[in-house]
Amino acid sequence: MKKNKFTPENEIFFEEVVFDSFSSKKKLDSLELPLSRKVFVFIKIIIIIVGIFTFSRIFYLGIVKNNFYSVRSSANVGKELYLPGNRGVIYDRYGKLLAENRPSLSVSIKTKDFLQNSENDKKILAEILEEPISKIEDLILNQDIESSTNLVLARNVDSEKIIKLKTLNLIGVEIIDDYERYYIDGNLFAHVIGYTGAYKNNEIIGKTGIEAYYD
């Protein structure tokens, strides 16, 4: 038996067999043509453009705007909290105590959580603290939330009011340990010692005299 010698010209590809079979059944006059070289050139250009745009964006964000996004990421990861300490006691030059701190309780709120309470609950809170609801709303409206998310609503609250507040279990309302400024000689040296008062976020600062000077 004579064997046919295999040459590249008589090689049969699977794709051609399938295509020819499909064409013969459907009686289609089809011609398979290779893709134009222009198509590959066009695809290469698209890939190059996308690559340039991608690396340019990475360079812009990673190098040019590096400092800006570093600060933003640090702000998202950590948060600075302001924790005020007790005010220092004041003595005269002979060591006599003139002003000190005495422990007390204050009512503080986490503003975001507190706003979830109903209007009726807010009114009950205002009634217990014996403060108009408009004053509490003004404190919340003028709060500097960048420095602190907590807001002290009332200081030196007596134990009876504290008990009533605890039974309500209002959202975002906390009872915190605080202090009350006490002057040994009352108003006798008020013109020298001065006094304290509320500032932004209802924080206590020195207003006049030694209290303001050594604030």
Phi, psi and chi 1 to 4 in degrees:
 res  aa     phi    psi   chi1   chi2   chi3   chi4
   1 MET       -  134.4  179.6 -178.1  -68.8      -
   2 LYS   -88.8  128.3 -176.9  178.9 -179.8 -178.3
   3 LYS   -96.9  140.6  -64.9 -176.2  179.5 -179.3
   4 ASN   -77.6  135.2  -66.2  -31.6      -      -
   5 LYS   -79.4  132.1 -174.7  177.2  179.6 -178.5
   6 PHE   -77.9  128.1  175.0   78.8      -      -
   7 THR  -133.7  157.9   60.9      -      -      -
   8 PRO   -57.8  -27.5  -24.4   34.1      -      -
   9 GLU   -69.4  -32.1  -70.2   77.4   10.6      -
  10 ASN   -99.7   16.7   58.6   19.3      -      -
  11 GLU   -73.1  137.2 -177.5  179.8    1.6      -
  12 ILE  -111.6  128.7  -59.9  175.5      -      -
  13 PHE  -100.6  147.4  -66.0   96.1      -      -
  14 PHE   -62.0  -40.4  175.5   77.4      -      -
  15 GLU   -61.3  -37.7  -66.2   84.4   -6.6      -
  16 GLU   -69.1  -38.2  -66.7  178.6   -9.6      -
  17 VAL   -62.9  -47.0  173.0      -      -      -
  18 VAL   -63.6  -44.7  173.6      -      -      -
  19 PHE   -65.0  -43.0 -175.9   78.6      -      -
  20 ASP   -65.0  -38.3  -67.6  -19.3      -      -
  21 SER   -65.0  -41.8  175.1      -      -      -
  22 PHE   -65.6  -39.7  176.6   78.6      -      -
  23 SER   -69.1  -38.1  -60.5      -      -      -
  24 SER   -68.3  -34.8   60.5      -      -      -
  25 LYS   -71.3  -38.8  -70.2 -178.9  180.0  179.6
  26 LYS   -90.6   -4.8  -62.5  -65.3 -178.0  179.0
  27 LYS    56.6   50.5  -63.8 -179.1  179.0  179.9
  28 LEU  -101.7  139.1  -60.2  175.9      -      -
  29 ASP   -96.7   95.2  -65.3  -31.1      -      -
  30 SER  -123.9  150.6  -58.1      -      -      -
  31 LEU  -132.0  123.5  178.5   63.5      -      -
  32 GLU   -87.8  120.0 -176.9  178.5    1.6      -
  33 LEU  -116.4  145.2  -62.2  174.9      -      -
  34 PRO   -70.7  155.5   28.1  -35.6      -      -
  35 LEU   -66.6  147.1  -68.9  174.8      -      -
  36 SER   -70.0  148.7  171.6      -      -      -
  37 ARG   -63.3  -26.5 -173.1  171.2  180.0  -85.5
  38 LYS   -63.8  -32.0  -66.7 -178.2  179.7  179.5
  39 VAL   -64.1  -44.5  175.3      -      -      -
  40 PHE   -67.2  -37.0  -66.2   98.2      -      -
  41 VAL   -63.5  -41.9  173.1      -      -      -
  42 PHE   -63.7  -42.0  177.8   74.5      -      -
  43 ILE   -63.9  -41.2  -67.3  174.7      -      -
  44 LYS   -61.1  -41.5  -72.1 -179.5 -179.8  178.3
  45 ILE   -62.7  -42.9  -66.7  173.7      -      -
  46 ILE   -61.2  -45.1  -65.7  -63.0      -      -
  47 ILE   -61.9  -41.8  -67.4  174.1      -      -
  48 ILE   -64.3  -43.3  -68.2  172.3      -      -
  49 ILE   -63.0  -46.0  -67.7  174.2      -      -
  50 VAL   -62.4  -41.3  171.9      -      -      -
  51 GLY   -62.6  -44.0      -      -      -      -
  52 ILE   -62.7  -43.3  -67.5  173.6      -      -
  53 PHE   -63.3  -43.6  175.1   79.4      -      -
  54 THR   -63.2  -49.0  -57.8      -      -      -
  55 PHE   -68.0  -31.6  -75.3  107.9      -      -
  56 SER   -66.1  -40.5  -61.6      -      -      -
  57 ARG   -66.5  -41.4 -171.9   63.2  177.8  169.7
  58 ILE   -62.7  -42.0  -67.6  172.9      -      -
  59 PHE   -63.8  -42.4  176.9   82.2      -      -
  60 TYR   -64.0  -45.9  175.6   75.9      -      -
  61 LEU   -74.0  -38.0  -64.4  176.7      -      -
  62 GLY   -84.8  -27.1      -      -      -      -
  63 ILE  -110.8  -57.9  -54.3  -60.6      -      -
  64 VAL   -66.1  -46.1  178.9      -      -      -
  65 LYS  -102.8   22.1  -57.6  -68.7  -71.6 -175.4
  66 ASN   -59.8  -47.4  175.9   64.3      -      -
  67 ASN   -63.1  -42.1 -174.1   56.8      -      -
  68 PHE   -61.1  -48.5  172.1   77.1      -      -
  69 TYR   -75.6  -23.8  -73.8  107.3      -      -
  70 SER   -65.8  -43.1  -65.3      -      -      -
  71 VAL   -65.1  -42.0  173.4      -      -      -
  72 ARG   -62.7  -42.8  -70.1  -72.7  -61.1  -87.6
  73 SER   -66.9  -37.8   62.7      -      -      -
  74 SER   -64.4  -37.2  -62.0      -      -      -
  75 ALA   -67.5  -32.5      -      -      -      -
  76 ASN   -76.1  -32.6  -69.3  -26.7      -      -
  77 VAL   -78.2  -47.6  171.5      -      -      -
  78 GLY  -120.2  155.6      -      -      -      -
  79 LYS  -133.8  134.3 -174.8  174.3 -177.1  179.3
  80 GLU   -83.9  125.3 -175.3  175.6  -21.1      -
  81 LEU  -109.3  138.4  -63.2  177.8      -      -
  82 TYR  -100.9  115.4  174.1   68.7      -      -
  83 LEU  -116.9   98.0  -59.3  174.5      -      -
  84 PRO   -68.7  139.2   25.0  -32.7      -      -
  85 GLY   -95.7  172.7      -      -      -      -
  86 ASN   -65.9  148.6  -69.6  -12.3      -      -
  87 ARG   -71.2  148.2  -63.5 -175.1   69.4   81.4
  88 GLY   -69.7  148.5      -      -      -      -
  89 VAL   -76.4  156.1  -64.8      -      -      -
  90 ILE  -118.2  129.2  -59.5  175.7      -      -
  91 TYR  -118.7  157.3  -61.6   91.0      -      -
  92 ASP   -86.4 -178.7   66.5    8.1      -      -
  93 ARG   -70.2  -12.2   64.6  175.8 -179.2  171.8
  94 TYR   -95.9    3.9  -61.1  107.4      -      -
  95 GLY    86.6    9.5      -      -      -      -
  96 LYS   -80.3  133.8  179.1 -176.9  176.3 -178.6
  97 LEU   -72.0  128.9 -174.1   63.2      -      -
  98 LEU  -112.1  -34.7  -60.8  177.9      -      -
  99 ALA  -145.8  138.3      -      -      -      -
 100 GLU  -145.0  177.4   64.7  174.7   -8.2      -
 101 ASN  -110.4  136.2  -57.0  -46.9      -      -
 102 ARG  -120.4  136.1  -67.4 -171.2  174.1 -179.3
 103 PRO   -60.6  143.8   22.0  -32.2      -      -
 104 SER  -153.8  178.7   66.9      -      -      -
 105 LEU  -120.6  142.9  -64.6  174.4      -      -
 106 SER  -129.6  160.7  -64.0      -      -      -
 107 VAL  -107.3  121.3  177.3      -      -      -
 108 SER  -123.0  155.4  173.7      -      -      -
 109 ILE  -129.8  149.5   61.7  169.9      -      -
 110 LYS   -93.9  105.9  -69.9 -175.8  176.2  179.4
 111 THR   -51.6  -48.3  -51.3      -      -      -
 112 LYS   -59.4  -42.5 -177.0  178.7  179.1 -179.0
 113 ASP   -73.3  -38.4  -62.9  -26.3      -      -
 114 PHE   -61.7  -33.9  176.4   74.5      -      -
 115 LEU   -66.8  -10.8  -65.7  175.9      -      -
 116 GLN   -77.6  -15.5  -61.0  177.7   25.6      -
 117 ASN   -69.5  154.7  -69.4  -62.3      -      -
 118 SER   -72.8  163.0   65.6      -      -      -
 119 GLU   -63.2  -34.0  -67.6  -60.6  -38.3      -
 120 ASN   -65.2  -41.0 -174.8   54.6      -      -
 121 ASP   -63.8  -38.5  -71.6  -22.3      -      -
 122 LYS   -65.0  -38.9  -64.4  175.1 -174.8  176.2
 123 LYS   -66.7  -38.2  -70.3  180.0 -179.9  178.5
 124 ILE   -64.0  -41.8  -66.3  175.2      -      -
 125 LEU   -60.0  -45.0  173.3   64.1      -      -
 126 ALA   -62.9  -38.2      -      -      -      -
 127 GLU   -65.9  -41.3  -69.2  174.9   -0.8      -
 128 ILE   -64.9  -41.6  -67.1  175.3      -      -
 129 LEU   -78.5   -7.2  -62.9  177.8      -      -
 130 GLU    57.7   43.3  -62.4  179.5   -2.3      -
 131 GLU  -125.4  143.4  -62.9  -77.7   -1.0      -
 132 PRO   -65.7  142.8   21.7  -31.4      -      -
 133 ILE   -61.1  -29.4 -173.8   66.4      -      -
 134 SER   -64.6  -33.7   58.4      -      -      -
 135 LYS   -67.8  -41.5 -179.5  180.0  178.6 -179.6
 136 ILE   -64.1  -41.0  -64.8  177.3      -      -
 137 GLU   -64.5  -38.0  -69.1  174.3  -14.2      -
 138 ASP   -66.3  -40.1  -72.4  -18.9      -      -
 139 LEU   -61.5  -42.0  -73.7  172.8      -      -
 140 ILE   -67.6  -41.6  -65.3  174.3      -      -
 141 LEU   -64.7  -36.5 -176.9   62.8      -      -
 142 ASN   -95.5    8.0  -62.8  -40.5      -      -
 143 GLN   -67.5  138.6 -178.8 -173.8    7.6      -
 144 ASP   -91.0   91.1 -177.5    6.2      -      -
 145 ILE   -72.7  -14.3   58.3  175.5      -      -
 146 GLU   -71.9  -32.9  -68.7 -174.4   -1.3      -
 147 SER   -87.1  -31.3   61.4      -      -      -
 148 SER  -162.2  140.5  176.5      -      -      -
 149 THR   -92.1   -6.7   56.4      -      -      -
 150 ASN   -97.5  149.0  -70.6   -2.1      -      -
 151 LEU  -138.7  124.6  175.5   63.6      -      -
 152 VAL   -82.4  120.6  177.6      -      -      -
 153 LEU   -87.9  -38.4  -65.8 -176.0      -      -
 154 ALA  -150.3  141.7      -      -      -      -
 155 ARG  -114.0  157.8  -62.5 -177.9 -176.9  -83.9
 156 ASN    53.9   48.6  -51.7  -36.8      -      -
 157 VAL   -81.3  134.4 -178.5      -      -      -
 158 ASP   -73.3  161.9   60.5   59.5      -      -
 159 SER   -62.2  -33.5   57.1      -      -      -
 160 GLU   -63.2  -43.4 -176.2  178.3  -11.6      -
 161 LYS   -68.2  -36.5  -66.6  177.9 -179.1  178.1
 162 ILE   -61.3  -43.2  -65.9  -64.2      -      -
 163 ILE   -62.2  -43.4  -66.8  172.8      -      -
 164 LYS   -62.3  -41.1  -70.5 -178.5  179.8  179.1
 165 LEU   -66.2  -39.1  -73.4  173.8      -      -
 166 LYS   -66.3  -32.0  -74.5 -171.6  173.6 -178.1
 167 THR   -71.7  -21.6   56.7      -      -      -
 168 LEU   -77.7  -30.7  -70.1  176.6      -      -
 169 ASN    53.8   48.8  -69.0  -36.0      -      -
 170 LEU   -72.0  145.3  -62.8  178.8      -      -
 171 ILE   -68.9  130.5  -57.8  173.0      -      -
 172 GLY    79.0    3.7      -      -      -      -
 173 VAL   -98.2  128.1  177.3      -      -      -
 174 GLU  -127.6  147.3  -61.1  177.7  -23.9      -
 175 ILE  -101.9  119.6  -51.0  -58.9      -      -
 176 ILE  -117.0  150.9   60.4  173.6      -      -
 177 ASP   -73.5  130.4  -67.0  -33.2      -      -
 178 ASP  -138.6 -169.3 -154.7  -12.4      -      -
 179 TYR  -140.3  156.0   65.9   89.3      -      -
 180 GLU  -116.7  131.3  178.1 -177.2    5.8      -
 181 ARG   -75.2  127.7 -160.9   62.7  164.9  165.7
 182 TYR  -125.9  128.3  179.9   74.7      -      -
 183 TYR  -104.2  120.5  -60.0   99.3      -      -
 184 ILE   -59.2  -45.7  -53.2  -58.2      -      -
 185 ASP   -98.2   21.3  -65.2  -44.0      -      -
 186 GLY    62.1 -128.4      -      -      -      -
 187 ASN   -91.3    6.8  -62.2  -32.9      -      -
 188 LEU   -59.5  -43.1 -176.7   60.3      -      -
 189 PHE  -111.9   27.1  -62.2  106.7      -      -
 190 ALA   -60.3  -34.3      -      -      -      -
 191 HIS   -69.4  -20.9   59.7  -68.8      -      -
 192 VAL   -99.3  -50.4  177.1      -      -      -
 193 ILE   -69.2  -37.3  -61.2  175.3      -      -
 194 GLY    83.8 -155.6      -      -      -      -
 195 TYR  -156.6  169.9   63.2   92.6      -      -
 196 THR  -110.8  163.4   59.5      -      -      -
 197 GLY  -161.0  173.6      -      -      -      -
 198 ALA   -81.5  144.2      -      -      -      -
 199 TYR  -123.6 -156.2 -173.5   50.7      -      -
 200 LYS   -60.2  148.0   65.5  178.0 -178.2  179.1
 201 ASN    58.6   20.2  -73.0   -1.6      -      -
 202 ASN    60.9   29.6 -145.7   10.3      -      -
 203 GLU   -81.6  153.4  -61.6  169.2   -2.9      -
 204 ILE   -93.2  128.7  -61.9  -61.5      -      -
 205 ILE  -134.9  162.7   63.5  168.8      -      -
 206 GLY   -75.5  134.3      -      -      -      -
 207 LYS   -96.6  -46.0  -67.7  -71.2 -171.5  176.5
 208 THR  -142.9  174.2   62.2      -      -      -
 209 GLY    61.2 -150.9      -      -      -      -
 210 ILE   -61.8  -34.9  -63.7  175.3      -      -
 211 GLU   -58.7  -39.8  -68.8  -79.5   23.2      -
 212 ALA   -79.1  -38.4      -      -      -      -
 213 TYR   -64.0  -42.0 -174.5   79.3      -      -
 214 TYR  -102.6   25.7  -69.6  105.4      -      -
 215 ASP   -57.7      - -166.3   47.2      -      -
